[in-house]
Amino acid sequence: MARLRSPEQQGISKRVQVAFGRRLRAQRKGRRSQDALAEDLDVSRTSVSNIERGRHRVFLDQAYLAARALGVTLNDLLPTLDEVFAPVPVALEEDSGVAESSVRRASEIASTIQQRATIDERVKRGQRRARK
């Protein structure tokens, strides 16, 4: 039975996708068109666009093919640990025009996700102990 990913894992996955996409776009610009890269990866140009926007997952073989096509190392495309695990900054109302209620709601959601992750971890520990 497939195990569902926790909200925390989903968030990490999304940050990896977005950071990879930004790095891919930065390395591609001035070197190749999206069409040319799409041909090398055997995907559509739209897929390359979605990868660069962090909306499309990338398989490892595609990451290697992209690095080879762009003449860069894989490390140039892969996000660093800091990019993936750095806390997401929350803009203040006076900085960005975001309503205070939106900031408060985002904080509540983040707290709920953290509580859920803590509960999930406790349940897993209990299940491991029960198996022993």
N, CA, C and O atoms as a Tinker XYZ file with bonds, in Angstrom:
   528  protein
     1  N      0.842000   -1.180000    0.000000    73     2
     2  CA     0.000000    0.000000    0.000000    64     1     3
     3  C      0.885000    1.239000    0.000000    63     2     4     5
     4  O      1.804000    1.353000    0.810000    81     3
     5  N      0.609000    2.148000   -0.894000    73     3     6
     6  CA     1.390000    3.374000   -1.005000    64     5     7
     7  C      1.168000    4.260000    0.212000    63     6     8     9
     8  O      0.050000    4.392000    0.711000    81     7
     9  N      2.231000    4.850000    0.669000    73     7    10
    10  CA     2.159000    5.733000    1.816000    64     9    11
    11  C      2.039000    7.179000    1.330000    63    10    12    13
    12  O      2.759000    7.607000    0.429000    81    11
    13  N      1.133000    7.905000    1.933000    73    11    14
    14  CA     0.948000    9.306000    1.572000    64    13    15
    15  C      2.106000   10.142000    2.101000    63    14    16    17
    16  O      2.639000    9.875000    3.179000    81    15
    17  N      2.481000   11.136000    1.344000    73    15    18
    18  CA     3.564000   12.024000    1.769000    64    17    19
    19  C      3.006000   13.075000    2.706000    63    18    20    21
    20  O      1.895000   13.571000    2.516000    81    19
    21  N      3.781000   13.407000    3.711000    73    19    22
    22  CA     3.349000   14.411000    4.673000    64    21    23
    23  C      3.380000   15.795000    4.015000    63    22    24    25
    24  O      4.054000   15.989000    3.004000    81    23
    25  N      2.658000   16.741000    4.586000    73    23    26
    26  CA     2.701000   18.110000    4.059000    64    25    27
    27  C      4.123000   18.667000    4.039000    63    26    28    29
    28  O      4.494000   19.417000    3.136000    81    27
    29  N      4.913000   18.294000    5.043000    73    27    30
    30  CA     6.305000   18.760000    5.078000    64    29    31
    31  C      7.089000   18.208000    3.890000    63    30    32    33
    32  O      7.838000   18.940000    3.244000    81    31
    33  N      6.919000   16.924000    3.603000    73    31    34
    34  CA     7.604000   16.319000    2.462000    64    33    35
    35  C      7.136000   16.944000    1.157000    63    34    36    37
    36  O      7.941000   17.171000    0.253000    81    35
    37  N      5.859000   17.220000    1.053000    73    35    38
    38  CA     5.335000   17.862000   -0.148000    64    37    39
    39  C      5.928000   19.252000   -0.324000    63    38    40    41
    40  O      6.226000   19.670000   -1.442000    81    39
    41  N      6.099000   19.963000    0.783000    73    39    42
    42  CA     6.698000   21.299000    0.726000    64    41    43
    43  C      8.148000   21.247000    0.283000    63    42    44    45
    44  O      8.594000   22.075000   -0.512000    81    43
    45  N      8.879000   20.274000    0.797000    73    43    46
    46  CA    10.285000   20.111000    0.402000    64    45    47
    47  C     10.358000   19.794000   -1.087000    63    46    48    49
    48  O     11.177000   20.361000   -1.810000    81    47
    49  N      9.506000   18.894000   -1.539000    73    47    50
    50  CA     9.480000   18.522000   -2.952000    64    49    51
    51  C      9.224000   19.743000   -3.827000    63    50    52    53
    52  O      9.881000   19.924000   -4.852000    81    51
    53  N      8.289000   20.565000   -3.433000    73    51    54
    54  CA     7.961000   21.761000   -4.212000    64    53    55
    55  C      9.144000   22.727000   -4.241000    63    54    56    57
    56  O      9.449000   23.305000   -5.284000    81    55
    57  N      9.817000   22.907000   -3.089000    73    55    58
    58  CA    10.975000   23.807000   -3.052000    64    57    59
    59  C     12.100000   23.284000   -3.948000    63    58    60    61
    60  O     12.787000   24.070000   -4.600000    81    59
    61  N     12.292000   21.959000   -3.983000    73    59    62
    62  CA    13.310000   21.367000   -4.863000    64    61    63
    63  C     12.949000   21.662000   -6.318000    63    62    64    65
    64  O     13.803000   22.087000   -7.096000    81    63
    65  N     11.693000   21.438000   -6.683000    73    63    66
    66  CA    11.243000   21.675000   -8.059000    64    65    67
    67  C     11.460000   23.129000   -8.466000    63    66    68    69
    68  O     11.970000   23.401000   -9.553000    81    67
    69  N     11.078000   24.052000   -7.607000    73    67    70
    70  CA    11.191000   25.480000   -7.928000    64    69    71
    71  C     12.659000   25.891000   -8.047000    63    70    72    73
    72  O     13.036000   26.588000   -8.989000    81    71
    73  N     13.480000   25.461000   -7.096000    73    71    74
    74  CA    14.902000   25.834000   -7.118000    64    73    75
    75  C     15.598000   25.219000   -8.333000    63    74    76    77
    76  O     16.409000   25.881000   -8.981000    81    75
    77  N     15.288000   23.961000   -8.647000    73    75    78
    78  CA    15.874000   23.329000   -9.828000    64    77    79
    79  C     15.464000   24.106000  -11.076000    63    78    80    81
    80  O     16.299000   24.382000  -11.938000    81    79
    81  N     14.209000   24.450000  -11.175000    73    79    82
    82  CA    13.723000   25.189000  -12.333000    64    81    83
    83  C     14.415000   26.528000  -12.512000    63    82    84    85
    84  O     14.761000   26.913000  -13.629000    81    83
    85  N     14.615000   27.234000  -11.415000    73    83    86
    86  CA    15.305000   28.535000  -11.488000    64    85    87
    87  C     16.732000   28.354000  -11.980000    63    86    88    89
    88  O     17.220000   29.112000  -12.818000    81    87
    89  N     17.399000   27.322000  -11.436000    73    87    90
    90  CA    18.787000   27.077000  -11.838000    64    89    91
    91  C     18.853000   26.648000  -13.306000    63    90    92    93
    92  O     19.745000   27.070000  -14.041000    81    91
    93  N     17.911000   25.812000  -13.724000    73    91    94
    94  CA    17.882000   25.365000  -15.117000    64    93    95
    95  C     17.708000   26.560000  -16.048000    63    94    96    97
    96  O     18.423000   26.692000  -17.041000    81    95
    97  N     16.764000   27.419000  -15.724000    73    95    98
    98  CA    16.518000   28.600000  -16.565000    64    97    99
    99  C     17.761000   29.496000  -16.615000    63    98   100   101
   100  O     18.135000   29.983000  -17.682000    81    99
   101  N     18.393000   29.711000  -15.466000    73    99   102
   102  CA    19.584000   30.571000  -15.427000    64   101   103
   103  C     20.707000   29.997000  -16.290000    63   102   104   105
   104  O     21.402000   30.742000  -16.979000    81   103
   105  N     20.885000   28.687000  -16.254000    73   103   106
   106  CA    21.942000   28.057000  -17.048000    64   105   107
   107  C     21.559000   28.000000  -18.538000    63   106   108   109
   108  O     22.429000   28.098000  -19.403000    81   107
   109  N     20.291000   27.845000  -18.830000    73   107   110
   110  CA    19.842000   27.741000  -20.221000    64   109   111
   111  C     19.884000   29.076000  -20.947000    63   110   112   113
   112  O     20.254000   29.138000  -22.119000    81   111
   113  N     19.504000   30.147000  -20.253000    73   111   114
   114  CA    19.436000   31.479000  -20.886000    64   113   115
   115  C     20.767000   31.817000  -21.543000    63   114   116   117
   116  O     21.828000   31.701000  -20.928000    81   115
   117  N     20.694000   32.237000  -22.800000    73   115   118
   118  CA    21.897000   32.629000  -23.525000    64   117   119
   119  C     22.654000   31.457000  -24.142000    63   118   120   121
   120  O     23.577000   31.658000  -24.932000    81   119
   121  N     22.266000   30.233000  -23.781000    73   119   122
   122  CA    22.945000   29.055000  -24.330000    64   121   123
   123  C     22.088000   28.311000  -25.331000    63   122   124   125
   124  O     22.535000   27.960000  -26.423000    81   123
   125  N     20.831000   28.074000  -24.933000    73   123   126
   126  CA    19.937000   27.270000  -25.755000    64   125   127
   127  C     18.518000   27.789000  -25.608000    63   126   128   129
   128  O     18.173000   28.456000  -24.632000    81   127
   129  N     17.721000   27.470000  -26.586000    73   127   130
   130  CA    16.304000   27.814000  -26.502000    64   129   131
   131  C     15.580000   26.706000  -25.749000    63   130   132   133
   132  O     16.104000   25.604000  -25.586000    81   131
   133  N     14.377000   27.010000  -25.295000    73   131   134
   134  CA    13.566000   25.976000  -24.651000    64   133   135
   135  C     13.286000   24.845000  -25.634000    63   134   136   137
   136  O     13.262000   23.675000  -25.251000    81   135
   137  N     13.077000   25.193000  -26.897000    73   135   138
   138  CA    12.816000   24.165000  -27.918000    64   137   139
   139  C     13.987000   23.199000  -28.048000    63   138   140   141
   140  O     13.791000   21.984000  -28.090000    81   139
   141  N     15.206000   23.738000  -28.113000    73   139   142
   142  CA    16.388000   22.890000  -28.268000    64   141   143
   143  C     16.572000   21.997000  -27.036000    63   142   144   145
   144  O     16.879000   20.812000  -27.166000    81   143
   145  N     16.384000   22.565000  -25.852000    73   143   146
   146  CA    16.523000   21.768000  -24.637000    64   145   147
   147  C     15.436000   20.704000  -24.570000    63   146   148   149
   148  O     15.691000   19.574000  -24.154000    81   147
   149  N     14.242000   21.061000  -24.974000    73   147   150
   150  CA    13.130000   20.102000  -24.978000    64   149   151
   151  C     13.463000   18.908000  -25.864000    63   150   152   153
   152  O     13.169000   17.766000  -25.511000    81   151
   153  N     14.071000   19.170000  -27.003000    73   151   154
   154  CA    14.445000   18.089000  -27.909000    64   153   155
   155  C     15.481000   17.167000  -27.248000    63   154   156   157
   156  O     15.394000   15.945000  -27.371000    81   155
   157  N     16.453000   17.750000  -26.554000    73   155   158
   158  CA    17.472000   16.949000  -25.869000    64   157   159
   159  C     16.875000   16.097000  -24.753000    63   158   160   161
   160  O     17.343000   14.989000  -24.492000    81   159
   161  N     15.838000   16.619000  -24.096000    73   159   162
   162  CA    15.217000   15.898000  -22.985000    64   161   163
   163  C     14.079000   14.998000  -23.448000    63   162   164   165
   164  O     13.523000   14.237000  -22.656000    81   163
   165  N     13.734000   15.084000  -24.724000    73   163   166
   166  CA    12.631000   14.309000  -25.308000    64   165   167
   167  C     11.307000   14.639000  -24.619000    63   166   168   169
   168  O     10.519000   13.754000  -24.286000    81   167
   169  N     11.087000   15.942000  -24.416000    73   167   170
   170  CA     9.832000   16.449000  -23.858000    64   169   171
   171  C      9.383000   17.625000  -24.712000    63   170   172   173
   172  O     10.106000   18.048000  -25.614000    81   171
   173  N      8.209000   18.150000  -24.440000    73   171   174
   174  CA     7.726000   19.309000  -25.186000    64   173   175
   175  C      8.344000   20.600000  -24.649000    63   174   176   177
   176  O      8.867000   20.634000  -23.535000    81   175
   177  N      8.275000   21.657000  -25.454000    73   175   178
   178  CA     8.759000   22.958000  -24.994000    64   177   179
   179  C      7.958000   23.417000  -23.784000    63   178   180   181
   180  O      8.496000   24.039000  -22.868000    81   179
   181  N      6.659000   23.101000  -23.791000    73   179   182
   182  CA     5.809000   23.455000  -22.654000    64   181   183
   183  C      6.300000   22.774000  -21.385000    63   182   184   185
   184  O      6.269000   23.372000  -20.309000    81   183
   185  N      6.752000   21.534000  -21.498000    73   183   186
   186  CA     7.284000   20.825000  -20.323000    64   185   187
   187  C      8.521000   21.528000  -19.786000    63   186   188   189
   188  O      8.678000   21.666000  -18.573000    81   187
   189  N      9.406000   21.976000  -20.682000    73   187   190
   190  CA    10.602000   22.707000  -20.237000    64   189   191
   191  C     10.173000   23.985000  -19.521000    63   190   192   193
   192  O     10.723000   24.323000  -18.472000    81   191
   193  N      9.202000   24.689000  -20.077000    73   191   194
   194  CA     8.691000   25.898000  -19.436000    64   193   195
   195  C      8.143000   25.587000  -18.043000    63   194   196   197
   196  O      8.417000   26.308000  -17.083000    81   195
   197  N      7.373000   24.517000  -17.946000    73   195   198
   198  CA     6.807000   24.133000  -16.640000    64   197   199
   199  C      7.883000   23.693000  -15.663000    63   198   200   201
   200  O      7.768000   23.960000  -14.467000    81   199
   201  N      8.924000   23.028000  -16.139000    73   199   202
   202  CA    10.043000   22.650000  -15.262000    64   201   203
   203  C     10.697000   23.915000  -14.729000    63   202   204   205
   204  O     10.967000   24.019000  -13.533000    81   203
   205  N     10.952000   24.874000  -15.606000    73   203   206
   206  CA    11.604000   26.116000  -15.190000    64   205   207
   207  C     10.760000   26.907000  -14.202000    63   206   208   209
   208  O     11.302000   27.675000  -13.406000    81   207
   209  N      9.458000   26.736000  -14.239000    73   207   210
   210  CA     8.560000   27.428000  -13.304000    64   209   211
   211  C      8.326000   26.626000  -12.026000    63   210   212   213
   212  O      7.632000   27.091000  -11.122000    81   211
   213  N      8.895000   25.434000  -11.944000    73   211   214
   214  CA     8.710000   24.606000  -10.757000    64   213   215
   215  C      7.376000   23.900000  -10.720000    63   214   216   217
   216  O      6.941000   23.467000   -9.654000    81   215
   217  N      6.715000   23.773000  -11.858000    73   215   218
   218  CA     5.390000   23.152000  -11.919000    64   217   219
   219  C      5.435000   21.701000  -12.386000    63   218   220   221
   220  O      4.410000   21.019000  -12.404000    81   219
   221  N      6.616000   21.234000  -12.762000    73   219   222
   222  CA     6.738000   19.908000  -13.355000    64   221   223
   223  C      7.912000   19.190000  -12.697000    63   222   224   225
   224  O      8.998000   19.757000  -12.578000    81   223
   225  N      7.704000   17.960000  -12.275000    73   223   226
   226  CA     8.791000   17.176000  -11.680000    64   225   227
   227  C      9.778000   16.738000  -12.749000    63   226   228   229
   228  O      9.422000   16.541000  -13.911000    81   227
   229  N     11.025000   16.590000  -12.325000    73   227   230
   230  CA    12.085000   16.181000  -13.226000    64   229   231
   231  C     12.637000   14.843000  -12.762000    63   230   232   233
   232  O     12.913000   14.658000  -11.577000    81   231
   233  N     12.799000   13.915000  -13.687000    73   231   234
   234  CA    13.427000   12.647000  -13.371000    64   233   235
   235  C     14.942000   12.843000  -13.376000    63   234   236   237
   236  O     15.458000   13.747000  -14.033000    81   235
   237  N     15.648000   11.987000  -12.636000    73   235   238
   238  CA    17.100000   12.124000  -12.551000    64   237   239
   239  C     17.764000   12.053000  -13.917000    63   238   240   241
   240  O     18.693000   12.812000  -14.192000    81   239
   241  N     17.304000   11.156000  -14.772000    73   239   242
   242  CA    17.929000   11.059000  -16.093000    64   241   243
   243  C     17.757000   12.361000  -16.872000    63   242   244   245
   244  O     18.645000   12.743000  -17.635000    81   243
   245  N     16.636000   13.042000  -16.692000    73   243   246
   246  CA    16.427000   14.321000  -17.366000    64   245   247
   247  C     17.372000   15.391000  -16.815000    63   246   248   249
   248  O     17.848000   16.244000  -17.565000    81   247
   249  N     17.641000   15.349000  -15.519000    73   247   250
   250  CA    18.584000   16.307000  -14.928000    64   249   251
   251  C     19.976000   16.102000  -15.521000    63   250   252   253
   252  O     20.659000   17.070000  -15.855000    81   251
   253  N     20.392000   14.853000  -15.651000    73   251   254
   254  CA    21.696000   14.556000  -16.252000    64   253   255
   255  C     21.737000   14.988000  -17.718000    63   254   256   257
   256  O     22.720000   15.577000  -18.167000    81   255
   257  N     20.671000   14.696000  -18.462000    73   255   258
   258  CA    20.617000   15.094000  -19.873000    64   257   259
   259  C     20.666000   16.617000  -20.011000    63   258   260   261
   260  O     21.328000   17.138000  -20.909000    81   259
   261  N     19.974000   17.320000  -19.134000    73   259   262
   262  CA    19.967000   18.784000  -19.176000    64   261   263
   263  C     21.369000   19.331000  -18.905000    63   262   264   265
   264  O     21.825000   20.248000  -19.588000    81   263
   265  N     22.045000   18.770000  -17.914000    73   263   266
   266  CA    23.402000   19.220000  -17.598000    64   265   267
   267  C     24.320000   19.010000  -18.801000    63   266   268   269
   268  O     25.100000   19.895000  -19.152000    81   267
   269  N     24.228000   17.840000  -19.431000    73   267   270
   270  CA    25.071000   17.559000  -20.602000    64   269   271
   271  C     24.729000   18.507000  -21.742000    63   270   272   273
   272  O     25.628000   19.044000  -22.389000    81   271
   273  N     23.445000   18.719000  -21.997000    73   271   274
   274  CA    23.022000   19.579000  -23.104000    64   273   275
   275  C     23.476000   21.023000  -22.903000    63   274   276   277
   276  O     23.781000   21.722000  -23.870000    81   275
   277  N     23.521000   21.461000  -21.668000    73   275   278
   278  CA    23.896000   22.851000  -21.371000    64   277   279
   279  C     25.397000   23.011000  -21.137000    63   278   280   281
   280  O     25.895000   24.132000  -21.034000    81   279
   281  N     26.118000   21.885000  -21.054000    73   279   282
   282  CA    27.568000   21.956000  -20.823000    64   281   283
   283  C     27.914000   22.414000  -19.423000    63   282   284   285
   284  O     28.908000   23.112000  -19.221000    81   283
   285  N     27.094000   22.023000  -18.449000    73   283   286
   286  CA    27.344000   22.383000  -17.050000    64   285   287
   287  C     27.394000   21.099000  -16.223000    63   286   288   289
   288  O     27.067000   20.022000  -16.720000    81   287
   289  N     27.803000   21.218000  -14.966000    73   287   290
   290  CA    27.784000   20.054000  -14.093000    64   289   291
   291  C     26.390000   19.886000  -13.511000    63   290   292   293
   292  O     25.590000   20.821000  -13.499000    81   291
   293  N     26.116000   18.705000  -13.037000    73   291   294
   294  CA    24.832000   18.459000  -12.394000    64   293   295
   295  C     24.683000   19.348000  -11.160000    63   294   296   297
   296  O     23.583000   19.804000  -10.850000    81   295
   297  N     25.790000   19.592000  -10.459000    73   295   298
   298  CA    25.745000   20.464000   -9.281000    64   297   299
   299  C     25.310000   21.881000   -9.617000    63   298   300   301
   300  O     24.756000   22.583000   -8.771000    81   299
   301  N     25.559000   22.303000  -10.852000    73   299   302
   302  CA    25.108000   23.633000  -11.261000    64   301   303
   303  C     23.587000   23.710000  -11.342000    63   302   304   305
   304  O     23.013000   24.793000  -11.238000    81   303
   305  N     22.934000   22.566000  -11.528000    73   303   306
   306  CA    21.480000   22.530000  -11.656000    64   305   307
   307  C     20.772000   22.157000  -10.362000    63   306   308   309
   308  O     19.643000   22.586000  -10.127000    81   307
   309  N     21.427000   21.360000   -9.520000    73   307   310
   310  CA    20.774000   20.899000   -8.294000    64   309   311
   311  C     20.777000   21.980000   -7.229000    63   310   312   313
   312  O     21.797000   22.636000   -7.021000    81   311
   313  N     19.661000   22.177000   -6.554000    73   311   314
   314  CA    19.604000   23.180000   -5.484000    64   313   315
   315  C     20.446000   22.756000   -4.285000    63   314   316   317
   316  O     20.624000   21.566000   -4.022000    81   315
   317  N     20.952000   23.739000   -3.573000    73   315   318
   318  CA    21.720000   23.460000   -2.359000    64   317   319
   319  C     20.769000   23.122000   -1.215000    63   318   320   321
   320  O     19.564000   23.354000   -1.308000    81   319
   321  N     21.321000   22.574000   -0.140000    73   319   322
   322  CA    20.507000   22.277000    1.040000    64   321   323
   323  C     19.880000   23.550000    1.598000    63   322   324   325
   324  O     18.735000   23.536000    2.050000    81   323
   325  N     20.630000   24.650000    1.564000    73   323   326
   326  CA    20.081000   25.917000    2.064000    64   325   327
   327  C     18.882000   26.380000    1.242000    63   326   328   329
   328  O     17.921000   26.918000    1.793000    81   327
   329  N     18.935000   26.172000   -0.074000    73   327   330
   330  CA    17.809000   26.565000   -0.919000    64   329   331
   331  C     16.565000   25.742000   -0.600000    63   330   332   333
   332  O     15.443000   26.245000   -0.658000    81   331
   333  N     16.778000   24.472000   -0.262000    73   331   334
   334  CA    15.651000   23.575000   -0.018000    64   333   335
   335  C     15.108000   23.717000    1.391000    63   334   336   337
   336  O     13.894000   23.692000    1.591000    81   335
   337  N     15.989000   23.866000    2.371000    73   335   338
   338  CA    15.548000   23.822000    3.758000    64   337   339
   339  C     15.522000   25.166000    4.470000    63   338   340   341
   340  O     15.197000   25.220000    5.656000    81   339
   341  N     15.854000   26.250000    3.780000    73   339   342
   342  CA    15.792000   27.569000    4.403000    64   341   343
   343  C     14.336000   27.907000    4.692000    63   342   344   345
   344  O     13.456000   27.592000    3.890000    81   343
   345  N     14.076000   28.540000    5.820000    73   343   346
   346  CA    12.685000   28.911000    6.118000    64   345   347
   347  C     12.171000   29.891000    5.072000    63   346   348   349
   348  O     12.911000   30.739000    4.572000    81   347
   349  N     10.906000   29.757000    4.757000    73   347   350
   350  CA    10.275000   30.639000    3.773000    64   349   351
   351  C      9.995000   31.979000    4.432000    63   350   352   353
   352  O      9.282000   32.042000    5.434000    81   351
   353  N     10.555000   33.062000    3.874000    73   351   354
   354  CA    10.309000   34.369000    4.494000    64   353   355
   355  C      8.853000   34.789000    4.319000    63   354   356   357
   356  O      8.244000   34.567000    3.272000    81   355
   357  N      8.314000   35.399000    5.365000    73   355   358
   358  CA     6.948000   35.910000    5.321000    64   357   359
   359  C      7.035000   37.433000    5.243000    63   358   360   361
   360  O      7.604000   38.079000    6.123000    81   359
   361  N      6.469000   37.989000    4.192000    73   359   362
   362  CA     6.510000   39.424000    4.001000    64   361   363
   363  C      5.545000   40.099000    4.962000    63   362   364   365
   364  O      4.459000   39.586000    5.230000    81   363
   365  N      5.945000   41.239000    5.471000    73   363   366
   366  CA     5.077000   42.022000    6.335000    64   365   367
   367  C      4.210000   42.929000    5.473000    63   366   368   369
   368  O      4.564000   43.269000    4.344000    81   367
   369  N      3.075000   43.309000    6.028000    73   367   370
   370  CA     2.111000   44.109000    5.282000    64   369   371
   371  C      2.743000   45.375000    4.719000    63   370   372   373
   372  O      2.509000   45.720000    3.561000    81   371
   373  N      3.537000   46.065000    5.520000    73   371   374
   374  CA     4.091000   47.326000    5.052000    64   373   375
   375  C      5.147000   47.125000    3.970000    63   374   376   377
   376  O      5.450000   48.051000    3.218000    81   375
   377  N      5.721000   45.889000    3.888000    73   375   378
   378  CA     6.730000   45.610000    2.879000    64   377   379
   379  C      6.121000   45.288000    1.525000    63   378   380   381
   380  O      6.670000   45.669000    0.491000    81   379
   381  N      4.995000   44.591000    1.521000    73   379   382
   382  CA     4.507000   44.085000    0.243000    64   381   383
   383  C      3.032000   44.357000   -0.016000    63   382   384   385
   384  O      2.527000   43.988000   -1.076000    81   383
   385  N      2.344000   44.968000    0.886000    73   383   386
   386  CA     0.930000   45.217000    0.693000    64   385   387
   387  C      0.076000   44.004000    1.005000    63   386   388   389
   388  O     -1.127000   44.015000    0.745000    81   387
   389  N      0.676000   42.954000    1.560000    73   387   390
   390  CA    -0.093000   41.768000    1.921000    64   389   391
   391  C     -0.935000   42.100000    3.146000    63   390   392   393
   392  O     -0.441000   42.670000    4.118000    81   391
   393  N     -2.179000   41.745000    3.087000    73   391   394
   394  CA    -3.073000   42.035000    4.204000    64   393   395
   395  C     -2.627000   41.270000    5.444000    63   394   396   397
   396  O     -2.166000   40.132000    5.350000    81   395
   397  N     -2.767000   41.900000    6.599000    73   395   398
   398  CA    -2.369000   41.274000    7.860000    64   397   399
   399  C     -3.087000   39.947000    8.073000    63   398   400   401
   400  O     -2.505000   39.003000    8.606000    81   399
   401  N     -4.337000   39.874000    7.662000    73   399   402
   402  CA    -5.090000   38.632000    7.835000    64   401   403
   403  C     -4.484000   37.495000    7.012000    63   402   404   405
   404  O     -4.511000   36.342000    7.441000    81   403
   405  N     -3.944000   37.806000    5.844000    73   403   406
   406  CA    -3.302000   36.786000    5.007000    64   405   407
   407  C     -2.036000   36.268000    5.666000    63   406   408   409
   408  O     -1.778000   35.064000    5.655000    81   407
   409  N     -1.247000   37.164000    6.237000    73   407   410
   410  CA    -0.036000   36.764000    6.931000    64   409   411
   411  C     -0.391000   35.895000    8.134000    63   410   412   413
   412  O      0.252000   34.874000    8.378000    81   411
   413  N     -1.415000   36.301000    8.885000    73   411   414
   414  CA    -1.860000   35.543000   10.057000    64   413   415
   415  C     -2.339000   34.153000    9.636000    63   414   416   417
   416  O     -2.021000   33.161000   10.293000    81   415
   417  N     -3.103000   34.078000    8.544000    73   415   418
   418  CA    -3.613000   32.793000    8.050000    64   417   419
   419  C     -2.461000   31.889000    7.594000    63   418   420   421
   420  O     -2.479000   30.687000    7.858000    81   419
   421  N     -1.483000   32.446000    6.929000    73   419   422
   422  CA    -0.321000   31.664000    6.497000    64   421   423
   423  C      0.429000   31.114000    7.705000    63   422   424   425
   424  O      0.903000   29.978000    7.681000    81   423
   425  N      0.535000   31.911000    8.750000    73   423   426
   426  CA     1.182000   31.462000    9.977000    64   425   427
   427  C      0.401000   30.320000   10.629000    63   426   428   429
   428  O      0.991000   29.360000   11.125000    81   427
   429  N     -0.925000   30.430000   10.624000    73   427   430
   430  CA    -1.773000   29.365000   11.178000    64   429   431
   431  C     -1.615000   28.063000   10.391000    63   430   432   433
   432  O     -1.550000   26.980000   10.973000    81   431
   433  N     -1.554000   28.180000    9.080000    73   431   434
   434  CA    -1.392000   26.996000    8.227000    64   433   435
   435  C     -0.045000   26.343000    8.485000    63   434   436   437
   436  O      0.044000   25.120000    8.602000    81   435
   437  N      0.999000   27.149000    8.575000    73   435   438
   438  CA     2.336000   26.606000    8.853000    64   437   439
   439  C      2.352000   25.894000   10.202000    63   438   440   441
   440  O      2.962000   24.833000   10.334000    81   439
   441  N      1.699000   26.458000   11.184000    73   439   442
   442  CA     1.623000   25.834000   12.505000    64   441   443
   443  C      0.875000   24.505000   12.442000    63   442   444   445
   444  O      1.289000   23.527000   13.064000    81   443
   445  N     -0.220000   24.469000   11.694000    73   443   446
   446  CA    -0.995000   23.239000   11.542000    64   445   447
   447  C     -0.171000   22.153000   10.860000    63   446   448   449
   448  O     -0.211000   20.991000   11.266000    81   447
   449  N      0.573000   22.529000    9.828000    73   447   450
   450  CA     1.427000   21.565000    9.133000    64   449   451
   451  C      2.477000   21.009000   10.083000    63   450   452   453
   452  O      2.734000   19.805000   10.088000    81   451
   453  N      3.082000   21.869000   10.881000    73   451   454
   454  CA     4.100000   21.414000   11.835000    64   453   455
   455  C      3.495000   20.483000   12.871000    63   454   456   457
   456  O      4.099000   19.469000   13.219000    81   455
   457  N      2.306000   20.814000   13.369000    73   455   458
   458  CA     1.634000   19.951000   14.345000    64   457   459
   459  C      1.332000   18.595000   13.729000    63   458   460   461
   460  O      1.523000   17.566000   14.376000    81   459
   461  N      0.865000   18.582000   12.495000    73   459   462
   462  CA     0.544000   17.322000   11.812000    64   461   463
   463  C      1.797000   16.466000   11.638000    63   462   464   465
   464  O      1.753000   15.251000   11.830000    81   463
   465  N      2.912000   17.099000   11.274000    73   463   466
   466  CA     4.164000   16.361000   11.101000    64   465   467
   467  C      4.605000   15.748000   12.429000    63   466   468   469
   468  O      5.097000   14.620000   12.462000    81   467
   469  N      4.428000   16.489000   13.518000    73   467   470
   470  CA     4.790000   15.975000   14.843000    64   469   471
   471  C      3.909000   14.788000   15.215000    63   470   472   473
   472  O      4.402000   13.786000   15.732000    81   471
   473  N      2.623000   14.896000   14.957000    73   471   474
   474  CA     1.692000   13.800000   15.245000    64   473   475
   475  C      2.041000   12.578000   14.402000    63   474   476   477
   476  O      2.081000   11.459000   14.912000    81   475
   477  N      2.294000   12.793000   13.112000    73   475   478
   478  CA     2.652000   11.678000   12.227000    64   477   479
   479  C      3.905000   10.960000   12.719000    63   478   480   481
   480  O      3.973000    9.731000   12.696000    81   479
   481  N      4.886000   11.727000   13.160000    73   479   482
   482  CA     6.126000   11.119000   13.658000    64   481   483
   483  C      5.868000   10.313000   14.927000    63   482   484   485
   484  O      6.438000    9.234000   15.093000    81   483
   485  N      5.034000   10.808000   15.814000    73   483   486
   486  CA     4.699000   10.071000   17.040000    64   485   487
   487  C      3.967000    8.773000   16.715000    63   486   488   489
   488  O      4.222000    7.740000   17.334000    81   487
   489  N      3.064000    8.829000   15.748000    73   487   490
   490  CA     2.332000    7.633000   15.338000    64   489   491
   491  C      3.303000    6.598000   14.765000    63   490   492   493
   492  O      3.210000    5.414000   15.088000    81   491
   493  N      4.224000    7.039000   13.923000    73   491   494
   494  CA     5.212000    6.129000   13.346000    64   493   495
   495  C      6.048000    5.466000   14.433000    63   494   496   497
   496  O      6.290000    4.259000   14.393000    81   495
   497  N      6.487000    6.266000   15.407000    73   495   498
   498  CA     7.283000    5.689000   16.509000    64   497   499
   499  C      6.479000    4.657000   17.267000    63   498   500   501
   500  O      7.002000    3.605000   17.634000    81   499
   501  N      5.198000    4.950000   17.507000    73   499   502
   502  CA     4.334000    4.002000   18.203000    64   501   503
   503  C      4.152000    2.722000   17.407000    63   502   504   505
   504  O      4.137000    1.633000   17.981000    81   503
   505  N      4.016000    2.836000   16.105000    73   503   506
   506  CA     3.864000    1.654000   15.255000    64   505   507
   507  C      5.135000    0.817000   15.261000    63   506   508   509
   508  O      5.070000   -0.412000   15.282000    81   507
   509  N      6.291000    1.476000   15.241000    73   507   510
   510  CA     7.569000    0.737000   15.292000    64   509   511
   511  C      7.697000   -0.015000   16.605000    63   510   512   513
   512  O      8.128000   -1.168000   16.638000    81   511
   513  N      7.317000    0.655000   17.689000    73   511   514
   514  CA     7.409000    0.005000   19.002000    64   513   515
   515  C      6.456000   -1.191000   19.088000    63   514   516   517
   516  O      6.786000   -2.216000   19.685000    81   515
   517  N      5.277000   -1.048000   18.486000    73   515   518
   518  CA     4.270000   -2.129000   18.525000    64   517   519
   519  C      4.753000   -3.345000   17.755000    63   518   520   521
   520  O      4.424000   -4.474000   18.119000    81   519
   521  N      5.529000   -3.136000   16.695000    73   519   522
   522  CA     6.051000   -4.256000   15.899000    64   521   523
   523  C      7.100000   -5.059000   16.622000    63   522   524   525
   524  O      7.286000   -6.243000   16.341000    81   523
   525  N      7.789000   -4.429000   17.551000    73   523   526
   526  CA     8.912000   -5.096000   18.248000    64   525   527
   527  C      8.453000   -6.120000   19.217000    63   526   528
   528  O      9.274000   -6.760000   19.873000    81   527
